[in-house]
Amino acid sequence: MSLYDIPLRTLSGDPISLADYRDQAVLVVNVASKCGLTPQYAGLERLQKEYGDRGFTVLGVPCNQFLGQEPGSAEEIQTFCSASYGVTFPLLEKTDVNGDARHPLYAELTRIADAEGEAGDVQWNFEKFLIGRYGQITRFRPRTEPEAPEVVAAIEAVLPA
């Protein structure tokens, strides 16, 4: 099964898949509202605004696996993201990114190594996976800010022409 065939659901429960973004660059990020890294939402939203009209989207994936830092309901998550950070990018339903109940999307993404050559489990909230328009994937660990030069360069390298 390709990444593009894996069924996903939006925060509101509607079915989608990465096929909806096949010719775009997508930054998949597991997010949480009660984490020390939560301010990264602001940088993610700036990336969305900067590159959204050029074939790019952030795809937020709420996850409660790291010290219960995303305890809210779908409505609470949506309200928090909109009110606190003005989030306009799509959010998926709350998802497990590690362990026995790991979502198939993350089963595929976690096979990808980071810049140090390390693959495996998501380390914490706000781990980022950039999927280019031809399916190439670049992984950035949680403490890498969304607007770090290496993230911006990677996004610009895979934007549609």
Secondary structure by P-SEA (a helix, b strand, c coil): cccccbbbbccccccccccccccbbbbbbbcccccccccaaaaaaaaaaaccccbbbbbbbbbccccccccccaaaaaaaaaaccccccccccccccccccccaaaaaaaccccccccccccccccbbbbbcccbbbbbbccccccccaaaaaaaaacccc
